[in-house]
Amino acid sequence: MKITAAEVNALRKQTGAGMMDCKKALVEAEGDAEKAVEILRKKGQKVAAKRGDNQASEGLAIALDNGNTGVVVRLNCETDFVAKNDNYIALVSKLASIALSTGSKSVEELKGQDFEGVTVAEAIIEQIGKIGEKLDLSAVSFINADSVVSYNHPGNQVATLVGLNQAGENVSVAGKDIAMQVAAMNPVALNRDSIPQSVIDKELEIGRDMAIQEGKPEAMADKIAQGRLGKFFKEATLLDQAFIKDNKSTVQKYLDSVSKGLTVTEFSRVALS
């Protein structure tokens, strides 16, 4: 049967699929627009299956917050050409918005949420059919606190969240500074108490072995290892790190200068690599 340009254009607007894909789907569906949508969805599933083993190492990480709740969502794709596309940026932003509004705390939880009448998981499969690349919803991070601040590093390769134990305009400004610190310095833990004892023991063991290999007396090796552990804490724990805007101060001292007792309760950093 004859398929008109208007019908093809209407299906394209509804699904976002290419003109030729829409025409083929309408021909196969004998002009039934609803059936054509299903054909395009199945096409997306077929493309997803074909590209399942491909590496999806590009993509975007986007963080959003509403003041006391924040999320970061990472959606991977195969090429930076796709990642830089405005439609792809809009897609990841929408996924982050859905995660924030629904309070989704995990990838599986977000995949089950509604996305314009289908689930997020189904919507991603549809996008695979449109884009022709593997897409992977690989990370969802969620924070709730008295104050939550999000930060998206230019290029959307790194996104961070910081939760603080106080609220207010000055706290939000400080929170943005700390969210940028997390992006730049990539701390492994909040403070010394949050580092597992197994990690501490391993650092001490490495420090002691290095001291002995450097020819230091065995009696001094433990003391040298403790000193190196202290340096590890200063580099790896957020609150002990030197503040990037004033390296004479630690992050915690900076927060205390903003408001007495102000501290970070939780942070998250999501990056592509």
C-alpha positions as CSV (number, residue, x, y, z in Angstrom):
1,M,0.0,0.0,0.0
2,K,1.0,3.6,-0.6
3,I,2.6,5.3,2.5
4,T,2.5,9.1,2.5
5,A,5.2,11.4,3.5
6,A,2.9,12.8,6.2
7,E,2.5,9.4,7.8
8,V,6.3,8.8,7.7
9,N,6.9,12.2,9.3
10,A,4.3,11.7,12.0
11,L,5.9,8.3,13.0
12,R,9.4,9.9,12.9
13,K,8.2,12.7,15.3
14,Q,6.6,10.1,17.6
15,T,9.6,7.7,17.7
16,G,12.7,9.7,16.7
17,A,13.7,6.9,14.3
18,G,15.1,7.7,10.8
19,M,12.9,8.5,7.9
20,M,13.7,5.3,6.0
21,D,13.3,3.1,9.1
22,C,9.9,4.7,9.6
23,K,8.8,4.1,6.0
24,K,9.9,0.5,6.1
25,A,8.1,0.0,9.4
26,L,4.9,1.5,8.0
27,V,5.1,-0.6,4.9
28,E,5.6,-3.8,7.0
29,A,2.7,-2.7,9.2
30,E,0.5,-2.0,6.2
31,G,0.0,1.6,7.3
32,D,-0.9,0.8,10.9
33,A,1.0,3.4,12.9
34,E,0.7,1.6,16.3
35,K,2.0,-1.7,14.8
36,A,4.8,0.3,13.1
37,V,5.9,1.6,16.5
38,E,6.1,-2.0,17.8
39,I,8.2,-3.0,14.7
40,L,10.6,-0.1,15.4
41,R,10.8,-1.2,19.1
42,K,11.6,-4.8,18.0
43,K,14.2,-3.4,15.7
44,G,15.9,-1.7,18.7
45,Q,16.0,-5.0,20.5
46,K,17.6,-6.7,17.5
47,V,20.2,-4.0,17.3
48,A,20.8,-4.3,21.0
49,A,21.4,-8.0,20.7
50,K,23.8,-7.6,17.8
51,R,25.8,-4.9,19.6
52,G,25.8,-6.6,23.0
53,D,29.5,-7.5,23.0
54,N,30.6,-4.1,21.8
55,Q,32.6,-1.9,24.2
56,A,30.7,1.2,25.4
57,S,33.4,3.3,27.0
58,E,32.2,6.7,25.9
59,G,29.1,8.5,27.2
60,L,28.0,11.1,29.8
61,A,27.6,11.4,33.6
62,I,25.1,14.0,34.7
63,A,24.3,15.1,38.3
64,L,21.1,16.9,39.5
65,D,19.9,18.0,42.9
66,N,16.8,19.6,44.4
67,G,18.5,21.0,47.6
68,N,18.4,18.0,49.9
69,T,18.4,15.1,47.4
70,G,20.8,14.4,44.5
71,V,21.5,11.9,41.8
72,V,24.1,11.1,39.3
73,V,23.3,9.0,36.2
74,R,25.9,7.6,33.8
75,L,24.9,6.3,30.4
76,N,27.6,4.8,28.2
77,C,27.7,4.6,24.4
78,E,30.3,3.4,21.9
79,T,31.6,6.7,20.4
80,D,32.2,10.3,21.6
81,F,30.4,11.4,18.4
82,V,27.1,10.1,19.9
83,A,28.0,11.3,23.4
84,K,28.4,14.9,22.1
85,N,25.0,14.9,20.3
86,D,22.4,17.3,21.8
87,N,19.7,14.5,21.7
88,Y,22.0,12.2,23.7
89,I,22.7,14.9,26.2
90,A,19.0,15.5,26.5
91,L,18.4,11.8,27.0
92,V,20.9,11.5,29.9
93,S,19.5,14.6,31.5
94,K,16.0,13.2,31.3
95,L,17.2,9.9,32.9
96,A,18.7,12.0,35.7
97,S,15.5,13.9,36.1
98,I,13.5,10.7,36.4
99,A,15.9,9.3,38.9
100,L,15.7,12.5,41.0
101,S,11.9,12.7,40.9
102,T,11.4,9.0,41.7
103,G,14.2,8.7,44.3
104,S,15.8,5.8,42.3
105,K,18.9,4.6,44.1
106,S,20.2,1.9,41.7
107,V,20.4,1.1,38.0
108,E,17.8,-1.6,38.3
109,E,15.4,0.7,40.2
110,L,15.8,3.4,37.5
111,K,15.3,0.9,34.7
112,G,11.9,0.1,36.0
113,Q,10.6,3.7,36.1
114,D,8.2,5.2,33.5
115,F,9.6,6.9,30.5
116,E,6.8,8.3,28.4
117,G,4.6,5.2,28.6
118,V,7.4,2.6,28.6
119,T,10.0,1.6,31.1
120,V,13.4,3.3,31.2
121,A,14.9,-0.1,30.1
122,E,12.6,-0.3,27.1
123,A,13.3,3.4,26.2
124,I,17.0,2.7,26.2
125,I,16.5,-0.3,23.9
126,E,14.5,1.9,21.5
127,Q,17.3,4.5,21.6
128,I,19.8,1.7,20.6
129,G,17.6,1.1,17.5
130,K,17.6,4.8,16.6
131,I,21.3,5.5,17.3
132,G,22.7,2.1,16.2
133,E,25.2,1.9,19.1
134,K,25.2,-0.1,22.3
135,L,23.9,2.0,25.3
136,D,24.6,0.9,28.9
137,L,23.0,2.5,31.9
138,S,26.0,1.8,34.1
139,A,25.7,3.9,37.2
140,V,23.1,5.5,39.4
141,S,24.2,7.3,42.6
142,F,21.8,8.8,45.2
143,I,22.4,11.0,48.2
144,N,20.0,12.5,50.7
145,A,21.1,15.0,53.4
146,D,20.3,18.4,55.0
147,S,21.9,20.0,52.0
148,V,23.0,18.3,48.7
149,V,25.0,20.0,46.0
150,S,25.7,18.6,42.5
151,Y,28.5,19.5,40.2
152,N,28.9,18.6,36.5
153,H,32.5,19.1,35.2
154,P,32.6,20.7,31.7
155,G,32.2,17.9,29.1
156,N,30.1,15.8,31.5
157,Q,32.8,13.2,31.9
158,V,32.8,13.6,35.7
159,A,29.8,14.4,37.9
160,T,29.7,14.7,41.7
161,L,27.4,15.0,44.7
162,V,28.1,16.3,48.2
163,G,25.8,15.9,51.2
164,L,26.3,18.3,54.1
165,N,24.8,18.4,57.6
166,Q,23.6,22.0,57.5
167,A,21.5,24.1,55.0
168,G,21.6,27.7,53.9
169,E,23.0,29.8,51.1
170,N,26.6,29.9,52.5
171,V,26.5,26.1,52.9
172,S,25.4,25.7,49.3
173,V,28.3,27.9,48.1
174,A,30.7,25.8,50.2
175,G,29.1,22.6,49.0
176,K,29.8,23.6,45.4
177,D,33.5,24.2,46.3
178,I,33.7,20.7,47.8
179,A,31.8,19.1,44.9
180,M,34.5,20.6,42.6
181,Q,37.2,19.3,45.0
182,V,35.7,15.8,44.8
183,A,35.8,16.0,41.0
184,A,39.4,17.2,40.8
185,M,41.0,15.2,43.7
186,N,39.0,11.9,43.5
187,P,39.1,11.0,47.3
188,V,38.6,7.4,48.1
189,A,36.8,7.9,51.4
190,L,35.2,10.7,53.5
191,N,37.6,10.5,56.5
192,R,40.0,8.1,58.3
193,D,37.2,6.3,60.1
194,S,35.6,5.3,56.8
195,I,38.6,3.5,55.5
196,P,38.4,-0.3,56.1
197,Q,41.0,-1.6,58.5
198,S,42.2,-4.0,55.8
199,V,43.2,-1.1,53.6
200,I,45.0,0.6,56.5
201,D,46.9,-2.7,57.3
202,K,47.9,-3.0,53.6
203,E,49.2,0.6,53.5
204,L,51.2,-0.1,56.7
205,E,52.6,-3.3,55.2
206,I,53.6,-1.5,51.9
207,G,55.1,1.4,53.9
208,R,57.2,-0.9,56.1
209,D,58.4,-3.0,53.1
210,M,59.4,0.2,51.2
211,A,61.3,1.5,54.2
212,I,63.3,-1.7,54.5
213,Q,64.0,-1.8,50.7
214,E,65.3,1.8,51.0
215,G,67.8,0.5,53.5
216,K,66.2,2.0,56.6
217,P,66.8,0.2,60.0
218,E,64.1,-2.4,60.7
219,A,63.5,-0.8,64.1
220,M,62.5,2.5,62.3
221,A,60.4,0.8,59.6
222,D,57.1,0.8,61.6
223,K,57.5,4.5,62.4
224,I,58.2,5.4,58.8
225,A,55.2,3.3,57.7
226,Q,53.0,5.3,60.1
227,G,54.3,8.5,58.6
228,R,53.4,7.3,55.1
229,L,50.0,6.2,56.3
230,G,49.4,9.8,57.6
231,K,50.3,11.1,54.1
232,F,47.9,8.6,52.5
233,F,45.1,9.9,54.8
234,K,45.8,13.5,53.7
235,E,45.8,12.6,50.0
236,A,42.9,10.0,50.0
237,T,40.3,11.2,52.5
238,L,38.2,14.2,51.5
239,L,38.0,16.0,54.9
240,D,41.8,15.6,55.4
241,Q,42.7,16.7,51.9
242,A,44.3,20.1,51.3
243,F,41.5,22.5,50.1
244,I,42.1,23.2,46.4
245,K,41.3,26.9,46.8
246,D,43.7,27.3,49.8
247,N,46.2,24.5,50.2
248,K,47.2,25.8,53.6
249,S,43.8,24.6,54.9
250,T,42.1,21.2,54.9
251,V,38.6,20.7,53.6
252,Q,37.3,20.3,57.1
253,K,39.0,23.5,58.3
254,Y,37.5,25.3,55.4
255,L,34.0,24.0,56.2
256,D,34.4,25.0,59.9
257,S,35.3,28.5,58.7
258,V,32.1,28.7,56.8
259,S,29.9,27.5,59.7
260,K,30.8,25.9,63.0
261,G,30.2,22.2,62.9
262,L,29.6,22.1,59.1
263,T,30.9,18.9,57.6
264,V,30.3,16.5,54.7
265,T,28.2,13.5,55.5
266,E,28.5,11.7,52.2
267,F,29.8,12.2,48.7
268,S,29.7,10.5,45.3
269,R,31.9,10.8,42.3
270,V,30.9,9.2,39.0
271,A,33.3,9.3,36.0
272,L,33.7,7.6,32.6
273,S,37.1,6.3,33.5
